Amino acid sequence: MTETASSEARRRPEGSLRAADVARAFAGVQALQGVTLELHRHEVLGLIGPNGAGKTTLINVITGFDRPTSGSVVLDGHDVSAWTAARRARAGLARTFQHGHLFAGLSVRENVEVAALGVGAGRREARRRADELLPALDLDHRSDASASVLSHGEEQLLGVARALATGPRYVLMDEPAAGVSESEIPALAALVRRVRDEFEAGVLLVDHNMALIMDVCDRIQVLDQGASLATGTAAEIRANVDVTSAYLGGSALPAAGADG
């Protein structure tokens, strides 16, 4: 068997993460209106939309941090709508947060190890995962540093490391480019691709950096006022008049690699 064939044989089986007809209301405000989204293994799906479109609410519903008013979440064929966030994490669903949510009193290494322990890994396995992930994400030189002293970019990297420490099948990234300088965006794009290609996880990427979205995503879904407006390739989304009108007031979306 060739090396390529052997690698393909070792790939995890295909699957999908599906939110079906999800609605969520808060005190009469309809944050989500019958949204259906499907993320496949080995792809990056971008989720974009104006502020208040419902993107983070949808991530919260999918990961179990919030419950939908109606609709369902299906993980690799299993309806997980009634599962807790912790149970979904143990089943292979991980996320990052806009504002880190790190354990500030723990070191970088301890943050990664705790994430692994939280999904049932033993202490030796948790250490092994930290040993693998810290250098892979260029955090090994900060291993013993307190998470409280990290730069914003390092916080984002640690958030991804913690997500990967759970051994996920799907990773939902909530605005990883927020606060990251433009010079760091290419490295972030490479990291997202690594999660898809090397760690073999489907990635749902929510971000306002349109150049990043257009560059790295295999497909893009657009939310507007809590409803799904369009889904397609980057080229299809750029050409969609309804999307450019809703998202940028008629201005063209940037092509892959463009600034901004």
N, C-alpha and C positions, 0 to 999 in steps of 0.2 A: 504494500500500500504506500502511495506517495505521501510526502509530508502534508501536502495540501489536502489530500483525501482523508488522511488520518485526522487532521484538524477539523475537517467538516464532520467526520464521524463523531468527534467528541463534543460538537456543539450541542447546547441544550435544546430540547425539543421546542418547536414553535408554540406559540400561545398568544393570547391577547388579554388586554385589560379593557373592559367595556363599561361605560356609564350609559345607561339606557333611559331615555325620556326623563331625565332628572329635573325636578323643580325644587326650588327652595324659597320660602317666603319668610321675611322677618318683620313682624308687627305690621303686616299689610303691604310691605314692600317686596315685590317679586324680584329676588336677586337672580334666580335662574328660572327659565321658562322652557321646560321640555327639551333639555339639551341631551343629545346623544353624541358620544365621543368614543372612538376605539383606537387604542394604542397597541401596535403589534411588537413582538419581540424583534430585536435587531433593527429598530428604526428610531429616528428622532422625529417626534411630532411637535411642531410649534403650536402654541396656543396664544393668540394675540387678541387685542381689542383695547378700546379706550379705557381710561380709569373708570372703575365702577361697572365694568362690563360683566363681572362675575367670575373672573379667572381664578382668583384665590379661593373664593367660595366653592368652586367646582373641585379644586384640589383638596380642600378640606373634606368635602363630601366623599370623594373617591378614597381618601386615605383613612376615613373613619374618625376624623377630628370634628366632624359635624354630621348630622343626619339629614337626609333630604325630606322635603315635605311629601314628595312622591317620586317614583322611579326606582331604579336598582343599579347596583354595582356588581359586575361579574368578573372574577379573577380566574383566568384559565379554566373557564367552564363552570366555576363554582360561584353561586350567588353568595356574596359576602356582605350584603346590605346590613345585616344584623350583627356583624362581627365588630369587635372593638378595634381601635387603631393598633393596639399591641398585637392582636391576633393577625391582623392583616400584614403587619410588619414581619411576623414570623413566617407568613405564607409567601413572602417575597416582594412586598410592596414597601418601598422606601421613599422618603421625601427630604428635601431641604427646605429651609425657611428663609423668608426675605431678610430677617434680622438675626440670623445665626442660631438663636436658641441653644447656645453652647453651655456647658457646665463651666462657668467662669472660675470656680474654685479648684478645678482639676487641670492637670497638664494636658497638652495636646495628645500625647500617647494615651493617657487615661480616658480622654473623651472618646477615642476610637475604640479602646478596649471595652468601655462601658456599653457602647452601641452593640458590639458583638455579644456581650453577656446578656443584653436585654432581649435577644432573640433566641437564647438558649445555648449559646456556645460556652464551652468550658473555659477555664482560665488559660490553659495552654493554647487552645485554639484562638482565643481572643488576642493573646500576645502574638501568635503567628500572623494573624490578620493585620495587626498593627505593624509588625515588622515588614509586611509586604506592601501595605498601603502608604505608609509615611514616605518612603523614598519614591514611590511611584507618583505621588502628588507633590514632590519636592517640599515635604514638610519634616523630613528626618532631622534637619539641622535645628528645628524648633520643637523637637520631641518632648523635651523636659520643660519647655516654657509654659507658663500659665496661659490658659485660653483667654484670660482677661487682658493680656497685653498684645494680642495679635492685631495686625493691621486688618482693614476691612477685607482686602483681597485674600489674606491668609485665613480669615474667618470663613470666607466662602469655600476655600479649598478644604478646610477642616469639616465643613458641613457636608461636602461631597464624600470625604473620607469616611465620615461616620455613616452616611447612607450606604456606602459600598461595604462597610464592615458587617452589615446585616446579611450579606450574600443575596442581594435583591435580584428579582427577575424584571422589575420595573422600577425606575427612579423618576420621581416627579420633582423638577427643579423650579422653585418659585423665585424668579428674578435674580439669578446668580450674577448678572452683570451690574446690578445696582451698586453704585459707589466704586465700581472698578474703572480704572483709567482706560482710555482708548488704546493705549499701547499694550495693555494686558489682554485685550479682547481676543487676539489670535490664539494666545495660550489657552484661554477659556474655551474657545471653539474646538481646539485640539483635545481638550479634556472631555468635552461632551462626546466627541467622536470616539474617544477611548472607552468611555462607559458603554457605548453601543457596540463597538467592535471587539475590544479585549475582554471586557467584563460581561459581554453578551446580554445586556439589559436593554429593554425598551426605555426610551427617555421621552418624557413629556416636558417640554421646555417652555416656560412662561417668562417672557421678558419684553421690555420696551425698546431694547436695542435692536432696531430692525435690520441693520446690517448683519448682526450675529444670527438672527432668525433666518434671514434669507440665505445666508452662507451655509449653515450647518443642518437645516431641517430637511428631511425627506418629504414631509408633507406639512401643511400648515392649516389650522382651523381657526376661524375668526368668530369671536363672540361680540355681540353688540346689544346692550341693554338686556343682558341675561339670556339672549337667544343666539343660537348658532346661525351665523350669516353666510358662511362659505367654508368649503374645505377643498384643498387642492395643492398642487406643487407651488413652489415659489413663483414660477413664471405665471401660473394661472391666477394666483392671488394678486400679483402685481397688476395683471391685466383686468381685474374685476372692478368695474366702475363702482358697484355698491360698496365694496370694501374700502377703496380709496376715499369715497365720499364720507363713509361713517368714521373711518379711522383718522384720516388726515384732512378732511374737508375738501377733498378733491385733488390734493397734491399727490404726485406719484410716489409710490413706495420705492425705496432704494433697491438697486440690484445687489446681488451677492458681492461682498468685498468693498462696497461703497462706504464712505465714512458716514457716521451717525447711526 
